């Protein structure tokens, strides 16, 4: 048999020229039966004439008699190829705000180098968002056995041209490496040129920097590929890449086992989808000007704005009256509207919208209100009356900076609301505001500085009242003792007040700092003010004349010995009659050791409170006794604990040593959380620890947080001096400019300086610093507009 080979002239396996079988005939046979002339192998130097396999040709060993008796038959292997000509298919989701988490804050450790530049917001720190680029492919023949590659085209300079390409076949160890893109490599061969630039500025080792990669997974007959970041150290751990804002493009290449290829290409715009945060200042009060109107600016209502990408100074703000439009308020030229004007027809509470818009055009707003008043009589006089009165304590001290609100209705006007802040004598007045024949309610309110006048000595007095040993002698003191506003005085009130003293509470959860009682009200039973409801507002019906003398008694909750400072004219009682010593046995402690320490008063005390500083030890528990329990302590703060005890002369605390040392060097006294003071028969005392009746540790130099904070018009700054000395108190604005300074001689112990807004003439975040010849300390405070 003559064996006839299959011709394969082309090196590509399934090339069409390799598919036809050859024709074998005598040399010189004409078409259509002419012998095939073709290369048997693609590397053959010349083509082969298949007449050589006929058998009778003399040139190829035959006798040439034309009978072809040389061939007994032919042997030929027929190859049948079934070719898949259908390309694979794929699905993808084009990234947008609806399907991506494009609400994240800018990460200043990514895409933040001097060679990156965002011309829109003028910064080298490109804003970025986590962008999930994925495609899911399948093939009718190969199923999930497809190859997926991508080209990612990036516009990294924000000029509208995608100049940088990331090629998935060249990422990681294949060439690109990690923390690297080839900037401006678009027009270079195989995208291998360009300028090498880093994008990961995280403070991690080089092998933990991010780099571009491709992540693949298979589910059934589907393969999903995603653009991801990985690190050289953990190349199989992938994260969604953070791509800079801008319009980019990706091109996916999907190839099946038969060489069929599909391409999918789409652009996408990475952008900030989160609107800026805008926080309003609530409750502004203004007076109509002599022009019979008042103009207010957006900045008057702004507490702060912040955005996840746009710098603070580039977030624009605008303002409008509520219900007068939609979207960010702009004028006819497209500029932000930044002011609103009210006139005499708009007296009362007016609602405004304060808007903020970022560089991407995302906008949001907050609603607030302003009370427009005419206390100066600049509006034409109509049918209005005046309302005035005073807020005073039981000791006739004026309650300053309380808000007195008048809410009401009238036949001739819509519902209205006006308010006034009391002055340092406790007086309030609303002139020419309330309509004639009005029905209204007067409601005072003050809810700041809850610790004002509240100490453990108040708990001593409340305990005596509960036990019947020394009842509180006025209904106002009893109201002050009802800390949980339950209409009774119990040990639960003591627990609530003690939590406030210990710093566990920042305010009483069920009560305000002050309560006010109609001064004209007579208690049916002065020994039990809770027997019947007492009025905390005053109502007036169909008022036809001016309403003066609408007075209230101010009650500072928790203060039953009238020690609260109600106004700036009062002086806080800072004088002490010596020092209460607590004897402690000194000893050496070892790191990890758990031990108990007993603190015993050296003299008889009615009560005491202080902050104990801890240096190298942690307070882990209390040894309970008849009059001392866990409720007398706050062990939560680090490096300190707070103590408030009445009715006991000693207490024991369990400690665990963090380091080795001398106990007397590890424990100290402070007023940072709970003010340090004790109460003896002759009055208030300072507090100190005495170790082995020798080493004394008392309160050192300390500067305390101002109260109230934030403040409107006045605030008090307290500080403790271990010795009488000259000290300087300075106040600075956020730029470091000195806006107030007071120098003077101050006494040993607790001191207080009253600071008025008019003296500093600025608003917002402030810093205050106390300096002596040996010590200094600085704290922050906020002056609210």
C-alpha positions in Angstrom: 0.0 0.0 0.0 1.2 3.5 -0.8 0.9 5.8 2.3 -0.4 9.2 1.5 0.4 11.9 4.0 -1.9 14.8 5.2 -0.7 18.2 4.0 -0.3 20.9 6.8 1.2 23.9 5.0 0.3 26.4 7.7 1.8 26.4 11.3 -1.7 27.4 12.7 -3.4 24.1 13.6 -6.9 25.0 12.4 -5.9 27.2 9.5 -8.2 26.6 6.5 -5.3 25.5 4.2 -4.7 22.5 6.5 -8.2 21.2 6.3 -8.7 19.8 2.7 -7.5 16.3 1.9 -5.0 15.9 -1.1 -5.9 14.7 -4.6 -3.6 11.8 -5.8 -3.5 11.3 -9.6 -1.0 10.8 -12.4 1.3 13.7 -13.2 -0.1 15.9 -15.9 -3.8 15.1 -15.1 -5.9 18.1 -15.7 -8.5 19.7 -13.4 -10.6 18.8 -11.7 -8.5 15.7 -11.0 -5.2 17.4 -11.2 -2.8 16.2 -8.4 -2.5 18.5 -5.3 0.7 20.5 -5.1 1.3 21.8 -1.6 3.8 21.7 1.3 3.4 18.7 3.5 4.9 20.6 6.4 5.1 24.4 6.9 8.9 24.2 7.2 9.3 22.4 3.8 11.4 24.5 1.4 9.1 23.7 -1.6 5.7 22.3 -2.3 5.2 18.6 -3.0 3.3 17.3 -6.1 1.1 14.5 -4.8 1.4 12.7 -8.2 4.4 11.1 -6.7 2.1 8.9 -4.7 0.2 7.7 -7.8 2.7 4.8 -8.2 3.3 4.6 -12.0 5.5 7.7 -12.3 9.1 6.8 -13.4 10.4 9.8 -11.5 9.2 8.3 -8.3 10.1 4.6 -8.9 7.2 3.4 -11.2 7.6 1.7 -14.6 5.5 4.3 -16.5 3.4 1.7 -18.5 0.3 3.7 -17.7 -1.4 0.7 -16.0 -0.3 1.7 -12.5 0.2 -1.9 -11.6 2.7 -0.8 -8.9 -0.1 0.3 -6.6 -2.0 -2.4 -4.7 -3.8 0.3 -2.8 -3.5 3.5 -0.8 -3.3 4.2 2.9 -4.6 7.5 4.1 -5.7 8.8 7.5 -8.7 11.1 7.2 -8.7 13.8 9.9 -12.1 15.3 10.6 -12.0 18.5 12.7 -15.2 20.0 14.4 -14.3 23.7 14.9 -16.0 26.0 17.5 -16.4 29.3 15.7 -18.6 31.0 18.3 -16.8 33.5 20.6 -17.4 33.5 24.4 -20.0 35.8 26.0 -19.7 38.0 29.1 -21.6 40.3 31.3 -20.5 43.3 33.4 -21.7 46.2 35.5 -20.6 49.7 34.6 -19.5 51.4 37.8 -21.7 54.3 39.0 -22.8 55.9 42.3 -25.7 53.4 42.4 -23.6 50.3 42.5 -20.3 51.4 44.1 -19.3 52.6 47.6 -18.2 56.0 46.4 -19.0 57.7 49.7 -15.6 57.0 51.4 -13.3 59.7 52.9 -10.2 60.6 51.0 -7.2 58.5 52.0 -4.2 60.8 52.1 -1.9 57.8 52.0 -2.9 56.9 48.5 -2.2 58.8 45.2 -0.6 61.6 47.2 2.8 62.6 45.8 4.2 65.8 44.4 3.9 64.6 40.8 0.1 63.9 41.2 -2.1 67.0 40.8 -5.8 67.7 40.9 -6.3 71.0 39.1 -9.9 71.2 40.2 -9.3 71.4 43.9 -5.6 72.4 43.6 -4.0 69.6 45.5 -1.3 66.9 45.1 -3.6 64.5 47.0 -5.9 62.9 44.5 -9.2 61.9 45.8 -10.0 58.2 45.2 -12.8 55.7 45.6 -12.9 51.9 45.9 -13.9 50.8 42.3 -15.1 47.3 41.6 -14.3 46.4 38.0 -15.4 42.9 37.2 -16.6 40.7 34.3 -18.3 37.3 34.2 -17.7 35.2 31.1 -18.7 31.8 29.7 -18.4 29.8 26.5 -20.8 27.5 24.8 -18.0 25.0 24.3 -15.3 25.7 26.8 -17.6 26.7 29.7 -15.5 28.4 32.4 -12.3 27.4 30.6 -11.7 30.8 29.1 -8.8 33.2 29.4 -9.5 36.8 30.6 -7.2 39.8 30.3 -7.7 43.5 30.7 -6.3 46.9 29.7 -7.1 49.6 32.2 -6.9 53.1 30.7 -6.5 55.8 33.4 -6.7 59.6 33.3 -4.4 60.4 36.2 -3.9 64.1 35.5 -7.5 65.1 35.0 -7.1 66.6 31.6 -9.7 64.4 29.9 -7.2 62.1 28.2 -6.5 58.6 29.4 -2.7 58.7 29.2 -1.8 55.7 31.4 -2.5 52.0 30.8 -2.3 49.0 33.1 -1.9 45.7 31.3 -3.1 42.7 33.3 -0.5 40.4 31.6 2.3 42.6 32.8 1.3 43.2 36.5 3.2 42.1 39.6 6.2 39.8 39.0 5.4 39.9 35.2 7.0 43.3 35.0 5.0 46.2 36.5 5.7 45.2 40.1 3.9 46.8 43.0 3.3 50.4 44.0 3.9 51.4 40.4 2.1 52.7 37.3 3.7 53.7 34.1 2.4 57.2 33.7 1.8 58.4 30.1 2.6 55.0 28.5 -0.4 55.0 26.2 1.6 55.5 23.0 4.6 53.3 23.8 5.2 49.8 22.4 3.1 47.2 24.3 2.5 50.0 26.9 6.0 49.3 28.3 7.3 52.9 28.3 6.1 55.9 30.4 7.3 57.2 33.7 7.3 55.0 36.8 5.2 56.6 39.5 4.2 55.3 43.0 0.7 55.6 44.4 0.8 53.8 47.8 2.3 56.0 50.5 1.2 53.9 53.4 3.9 53.5 56.1 4.4 49.7 55.5 7.3 47.7 54.2 7.9 47.6 50.5 6.6 44.1 50.1 3.3 45.1 51.6 2.6 48.0 49.2 -0.3 47.6 46.8 0.0 46.8 43.1 -2.5 46.0 40.3 -3.4 42.4 39.7 -6.3 40.3 38.3 -8.4 38.0 40.5 -10.3 35.1 39.0 -13.0 32.7 40.4 -15.1 30.0 38.8 -18.8 29.2 39.6 -20.2 26.4 37.4 -19.6 27.3 33.8 -18.9 30.9 34.6 -15.5 32.6 35.2 -15.4 36.0 36.9 -12.3 38.2 36.6 -11.8 41.4 38.6 -9.3 44.2 38.7 -7.8 44.1 42.1 -4.8 45.2 44.2 -2.6 42.7 46.0 0.8 42.9 47.7 4.1 41.1 46.9 3.9 39.5 50.4 0.3 38.2 49.9 -0.3 37.8 46.2 -3.4 35.7 46.7 -5.1 38.2 49.0 -6.9 40.9 46.9 -8.6 44.2 47.7 -10.8 46.4 45.6 -8.5 49.1 44.1 -8.8 52.8 45.0 -8.9 54.6 41.7 -8.6 58.4 41.5 -11.5 60.6 40.5 -11.9 61.0 36.7 -13.2 59.3 33.6 -11.4 56.1 32.8 -11.9 53.1 30.5 -11.4 49.3 30.7 -11.1 46.9 27.8 -11.7 43.2 28.6 -10.3 40.3 26.4 -12.0 36.9 26.7 -10.6 34.0 24.7 -12.0 30.4 24.6 -10.0 27.2 24.0 -10.6 27.3 20.2 -9.0 30.8 19.9 -12.3 32.7 19.6 -12.0 36.1 21.2 -14.5 38.6 22.5 -13.7 42.2 23.6 -15.8 44.4 25.9 -14.9 48.0 26.4 -16.6 50.7 28.4 -15.8 54.0 30.1 -16.7 54.9 33.7 -16.4 58.0 35.8 -15.1 57.7 39.3 -16.4 60.5 41.4 -17.4 61.6 44.9 -21.1 60.6 45.5 -21.4 61.8 49.1 -22.8 65.2 49.8 -20.9 67.4 52.3 -22.0 67.5 56.0 -23.4 70.8 57.1 -24.2 71.5 60.8 -26.4 74.4 61.7 -26.3 76.7 64.8 -29.8 76.6 66.3 -31.7 79.3 68.0 -30.2 82.6 66.9 -32.0 85.7 68.0 -31.8 89.1 66.3 -33.3 92.5 66.5 -34.7 94.5 63.6 -32.4 97.4 62.6 -33.4 101.0 62.3 -33.9 100.3 58.6 -36.8 98.1 59.7 -35.0 95.1 58.4 -32.1 92.8 59.3 -29.8 90.9 56.9 -28.2 87.7 58.1 -25.4 85.8 56.4 -25.0 82.1 55.8 -21.9 82.1 58.1 -24.0 83.3 61.0 -25.8 80.0 61.0 -22.9 77.7 60.2 -21.4 75.6 62.9 -19.2 73.6 60.5 -19.0 71.8 57.2 -16.9 68.9 56.2 -16.5 66.8 53.0 -14.9 63.5 52.2 -12.9 65.0 49.4 -13.3 68.7 48.8 -11.1 70.8 51.2 -13.0 72.8 53.8 -12.2 76.2 52.3 -13.6 75.1 48.9 -17.0 73.8 50.2 -19.4 76.6 49.2 -22.4 77.5 51.5 -25.7 79.2 50.6 -28.9 80.1 52.4 -32.6 80.6 51.7 -35.8 80.9 53.7 -37.5 77.5 54.1 -39.8 76.5 51.3 -38.7 79.2 48.8 -36.8 76.9 46.4 -35.1 73.6 45.8 -31.5 72.6 45.4 -28.4 74.7 46.2 -29.5 78.3 46.3 -27.9 80.4 43.5 -28.6 83.8 41.9 -29.2 84.6 38.3 -25.5 84.4 37.6 -25.1 81.0 39.2 -23.3 82.4 42.3 -24.3 81.1 45.8 -26.9 83.1 47.6 -25.2 83.9 50.9 -27.7 86.1 52.9 -31.4 86.4 53.8 -33.2 89.6 54.9 -36.2 89.8 57.3 -38.4 92.8 57.9 -41.0 93.9 60.3 -43.6 91.6 58.8 -41.5 88.6 59.7 -41.2 89.0 63.5 -41.1 85.7 65.3 -39.5 82.4 64.5 -38.3 82.1 61.0 -37.0 78.9 59.3 -34.0 78.9 57.1 -32.1 76.3 55.0 -28.3 76.4 55.2 -26.8 74.6 52.2 -23.3 73.2 51.4 -22.0 72.1 48.0 -18.7 70.3 47.2 -16.5 70.5 44.2 -18.3 67.5 42.6 -21.7 69.3 42.8 -23.0 67.2 45.7 -25.2 69.3 48.0 -27.1 68.9 51.3 -28.6 71.2 53.8 -29.7 71.6 57.4 -32.7 73.5 58.7 -32.5 75.9 61.5 -34.4 78.9 62.8 -33.9 82.5 63.8 -36.1 84.5 66.1 -36.6 88.0 64.6 -37.5 90.5 67.4 -38.0 94.2 67.7 -36.8 94.8 71.3 -35.4 98.2 70.2 -38.7 99.4 68.8 -37.5 99.9 65.2 -40.8 98.6 63.7 -43.8 100.8 63.5 -45.8 100.5 66.8 -48.9 98.4 66.4 -51.1 96.4 68.6 -48.3 94.8 70.8 -47.6 94.5 74.5 -44.5 94.0 76.5 -43.6 91.0 78.7 -41.0 91.1 81.4 -39.9 89.5 84.7 -37.0 88.1 86.6 -35.5 84.7 87.4 -33.9 84.6 90.9 -32.7 81.9 93.2 -34.1 81.3 96.7 -31.2 83.6 97.9 -32.5 86.3 95.4 -29.5 85.9 93.2 -30.3 86.5 89.5 -30.0 83.5 87.2 -28.0 84.6 84.2 -28.2 83.4 80.6 -31.4 81.5 81.0 -33.7 81.3 78.0 -37.2 82.6 78.5 -39.5 81.7 75.7 -42.9 83.1 75.0 -45.1 80.9 72.8 -48.6 81.9 71.8 -51.4 82.7 69.5 -53.5 85.7 68.7 -56.6 86.5 66.7 -54.7 88.8 64.4 -51.4 86.9 63.9 -50.1 83.4 63.2 -48.7 81.4 66.1 -45.5 83.0 67.3 -42.4 82.3 69.5 -40.1 84.9 71.0 -37.3 84.5 73.5 -34.8 86.5 75.6 -31.7 85.7 77.5 -31.7 86.8 81.1 -29.0 89.4 82.2 -26.8 89.1 85.2 -29.7 90.2 87.5 -31.9 87.5 86.1 -34.1 90.0 84.2 -35.8 89.3 80.9 -38.0 91.5 78.7 -39.7 91.2 75.3 -40.5 94.7 74.1 -43.2 95.4 71.5 -43.3 91.8 70.3 -46.3 90.0 71.7 -49.5 90.9 69.9 -52.4 92.5 71.8 -55.2 90.1 73.0 -52.7 87.3 72.9 -52.8 84.0 74.8 -49.3 82.8 75.6 -47.1 80.7 77.8 -43.8 81.9 79.5 -41.3 79.1 79.9 -37.8 79.6 81.3 -35.0 77.1 80.6 -31.3 76.7 81.5 -29.5 73.4 81.0 -25.8 74.0 81.3 -23.0 73.3 83.7 -24.8 70.6 85.7 -22.0 70.4 88.3 -22.4 74.1 89.3 -22.8 74.0 93.0 -23.0 70.2 93.3 -20.6 68.4 95.6 -20.5 65.5 98.0 -21.5 67.8 100.8 -25.0 68.1 99.1 -25.2 64.3 99.4 -24.4 64.6 103.1 -27.4 67.0 103.5 -29.7 64.9 101.4 -28.8 61.8 103.4 -29.7 63.6 106.6 -33.0 64.7 105.1 -33.9 61.1 104.0 -32.9 59.8 107.5 -35.0 62.5 109.2 -31.9 63.8 111.0 -31.9 67.3 109.5 -34.8 67.9 107.0 -34.2 70.3 104.2 -35.8 73.6 105.3 -37.4 74.9 102.0 -39.5 73.5 99.2 -36.9 74.7 96.7 -34.1 72.7 98.3 -36.3 69.6 98.2 -37.0 70.2 94.5 -33.2 70.5 94.1 -32.7 67.2 95.8 -35.1 65.4 93.4 -32.3 64.6 90.9 -34.3 61.9 89.0 -37.4 64.1 88.8 -39.5 61.4 90.4 -41.5 63.7 92.7 -39.8 62.3 95.8 -36.4 62.3 97.5 -34.8 58.9 97.9 -31.4 57.2 97.8 -31.9 56.9 94.0 -31.4 60.7 93.8 -28.1 60.3 95.8 -27.0 57.7 93.3 -27.8 59.9 90.3 -26.0 63.0 91.8 -23.0 60.9 92.8 -22.6 59.6 89.2 -22.6 63.3 88.1 -19.9 64.1 90.7 -17.8 61.1 89.7 -17.8 61.9 86.0 -19.9 58.9 85.1 -22.7 61.2 83.9 -22.0 64.4 82.0 -25.6 65.5 82.7 -28.5 64.1 84.7 -30.4 61.7 82.3 -33.9 62.5 83.7 -33.6 66.2 84.7 -32.3 69.5 83.5 -29.6 71.5 85.3 -32.1 74.1 86.5 -35.8 74.1 87.1 -38.0 77.2 87.5 -41.1 77.6 89.6 -43.7 80.4 89.2 -42.7 82.8 92.0 -46.3 83.6 92.7 -47.1 80.0 93.4 -47.7 79.1 97.1 -46.9 75.5 98.0 -49.9 73.9 99.8 -47.5 72.0 101.9 -44.0 73.7 102.2 -42.7 70.5 103.8 -43.6 68.5 100.7 -43.5 70.4 97.4 -44.4 67.3 95.5 -47.8 66.9 97.2 -49.3 68.7 94.2 -47.9 69.7 90.8 -46.1 73.1 90.9 -46.2 75.3 87.8 -42.9 75.6 85.8 -44.5 77.9 83.3 -46.8 80.9 83.4 -49.9 81.2 81.1 -51.6 84.4 80.2 -54.9 84.5 78.4 -56.2 87.4 76.1 -53.6 89.9 77.4 -54.7 93.4 76.7 -52.0 95.2 78.7 -48.3 94.9 79.3 -47.3 91.9 81.5 -44.6 92.8 84.0 -43.5 90.9 87.1 -43.7 87.5 85.6 -41.1 86.1 87.9 -39.7 82.6 88.6 -37.7 81.0 91.4 -34.6 79.3 90.0 -33.7 75.9 91.5 -30.2 74.4 90.7 -30.7 70.7 90.7 -28.4 68.8 93.1 -27.4 72.0 95.0 -29.2 72.0 98.4 -26.8 74.4 100.2 -27.2 77.3 97.7 -23.6 77.2 96.6 -24.2 77.4 92.8 -22.9 80.5 91.0 -26.0 81.9 89.3 -24.5 84.9 87.6 -21.2 86.7 86.8 -21.6 89.0 89.8 -21.3 86.2 92.3 -18.0 84.8 93.4 -17.5 81.1 93.8 -16.6 80.1 97.3 -13.0 78.9 97.0 -11.7 79.4 100.5 -10.6 76.4 102.5 -9.9 75.9 106.2 -6.9 73.6 105.9 -6.2 70.1 104.4 -7.8 66.8 105.1 -5.1 64.1 105.2 -5.7 60.5 104.3 -3.1 58.2 105.9 -1.7 55.4 103.7 0.8 52.8 104.4 3.7 53.1 102.0 5.2 50.0 100.5 7.1 48.6 97.5 5.0 46.9 94.8 6.0 44.5 92.1 4.8 44.5 88.5 1.8 42.1 88.2 1.1 42.1 91.9 -2.5 42.5 93.2 -2.8 44.3 96.5 -5.2 46.3 98.7 -4.6 49.8 100.0 -6.6 51.4 102.8 -7.0 55.2 102.9 -8.0 56.5 106.4 -9.0 60.1 107.2 -6.7 61.6 109.8 -9.7 63.7 111.2 -13.4 63.3 111.4 -15.1 64.2 108.1 -18.7 64.6 107.0 -17.8 63.6 103.5 -15.1 64.0 100.8 -14.4 63.7 97.1 -11.4 63.8 94.9 -9.7 62.3 91.8 -6.8 59.9 92.6 -4.1 59.8 89.9 -2.6 56.4 89.2 1.0 56.0 87.8 1.9 52.4 87.1 -1.1 50.9 88.9 -4.7 50.1 87.9 -7.7 50.2 90.2 -9.5 46.9 89.7 -12.1 46.9 92.5 -13.3 48.1 95.9 -13.6 46.4 99.2 -17.3 47.0 100.2 -18.2 48.0 103.7 -21.2 49.3 105.5 -21.1 52.8 104.0 -18.7 52.3 101.1 -19.7 50.4 97.9 -18.8 50.4 94.2 -21.3 53.3 93.8 -18.8 55.6 95.6 -16.2 55.2 92.8 -15.5 55.7 89.1 -12.8 53.2 88.2 -13.3 53.5 84.4 -10.8 56.3 83.5 -7.3 55.3 82.6 -4.5 56.5 84.9 -7.1 57.9 87.4 -10.1 57.0 89.6 -12.8 59.2 91.2 -14.0 59.0 94.8 -17.1 60.4 96.5 -17.9 59.2 100.0 -20.1 60.5 102.8 -20.6 58.9 106.2 -17.4 56.9 106.3 -13.8 57.7 107.4 -11.9 55.1 105.4 -12.0 53.1 102.2 -10.1 50.3 100.7 -9.2 49.8 97.0 -7.7 46.8 95.2 -4.9 47.6 92.7 -2.9 45.7 90.2 0.7 47.0 89.6 1.6 47.6 86.0 5.2 48.3 87.0 7.3 48.0 90.1 7.9 50.9 92.3 7.1 52.8 95.5 3.4 53.3 96.3 3.9 56.9 97.3 5.2 57.6 93.9 2.3 55.9 92.2 -0.7 57.6 93.9 -1.6 61.2 93.9 -4.5 63.7 94.3 -6.1 65.7 91.5 -9.3 67.6 90.7 -9.3 66.7 87.0 -12.4 64.5 87.1 -13.9 65.1 90.5 -12.9 68.3 92.3 -10.8 67.5 95.4 -12.4 68.7 98.6 -13.5 67.4 102.0 -16.0 68.7 104.6 -15.2 69.0 108.3 -17.0 70.7 111.2 -15.5 74.1 110.3 -16.1 74.0 106.5 -14.4 72.9 103.3 -10.9 71.4 103.2 -8.3 70.6 100.6 -7.4 66.9 100.2 -3.9 65.2 100.3 -2.5 61.7 100.9 0.0 61.1 103.7 2.3 58.1 103.4 3.7 56.7 106.6 2.7 60.0 108.3 5.6 61.6 106.4 5.2 62.0 102.6 2.3 64.2 101.6 0.9 64.2 98.1 -1.7 66.9 97.4 -3.3 68.5 94.4 -0.7 70.1 92.1 -0.9 72.7 89.4 -4.1 72.0 87.4 -6.1 73.8 84.7 -9.8 72.7 84.4 -12.3 72.7 81.6 -14.3 75.9 81.4 -17.9 75.8 82.3 -20.2 76.0 80.5 -18.6 74.8 77.3 -19.6 75.8 74.6 -20.7 79.2 75.9 -22.6 82.1 74.6 -21.8 85.2 76.6 -19.9 84.1 79.7 -17.9 81.2 81.0 -15.8 80.4 84.0 -12.3 79.0 83.9 -11.1 77.2 87.1 -7.5 76.3 88.1 -5.7 75.0 91.2 -2.4 76.4 92.4 -0.3 74.5 94.9 1.0 77.8 96.2 0.0 81.4 96.0 1.7 82.9 93.0 1.5 85.2 89.9 -0.2 83.6 87.0 -1.2 84.6 83.4 -4.3 83.4 81.7 -4.2 83.8 77.9 -6.8 83.1 75.3 -5.9 82.4 71.6 -8.0 81.9 68.4 -7.3 79.1 65.9 -4.6 81.2 64.2 -2.6 81.6 67.4 -3.6 85.2 67.8 -3.9 86.4 71.4 -7.4 87.7 72.0 -7.4 88.1 75.8 -4.9 88.0 78.6 -5.1 88.5 82.3 -2.2 88.6 84.7 -2.4 88.7 88.5 -1.7 87.3 91.9 -3.8 84.3 92.8 -4.3 82.4 96.1 -3.2 78.9 96.9 -5.9 76.4 96.0 -8.8 76.7 93.8 -9.3 79.9 91.7 -11.9 80.9 89.1 -11.7 83.6 86.3 -14.9 84.7 84.6 -14.5 85.3 80.9 -17.0 87.4 78.9 -17.5 87.1 75.2 -17.2 90.9 74.8 -13.6 90.7 76.1 -12.4 88.3 73.5 -14.5 89.6 70.5 -14.3 86.4 68.5 -16.2 83.1 68.0 -15.5 79.4 67.3 -12.7 77.2 68.6 -10.5 78.9 71.2 -7.5 77.8 73.3 -6.8 79.0 76.8 -3.4 78.7 78.6 -2.4 79.2 82.2 1.2 80.0 83.0 3.1 80.5 86.2 6.9 80.7 86.7 7.1 76.9 87.0 4.1 75.4 85.2 1.8 75.8 82.2 -1.3 74.0 80.8 -3.6 74.5 77.7 -7.1 73.5 77.0 -9.8 74.1 74.3 -13.1 75.8 74.5 -15.9 76.8 72.0 -17.6 80.2 71.8 -21.0 79.6 70.1 -22.3 82.4 68.1 
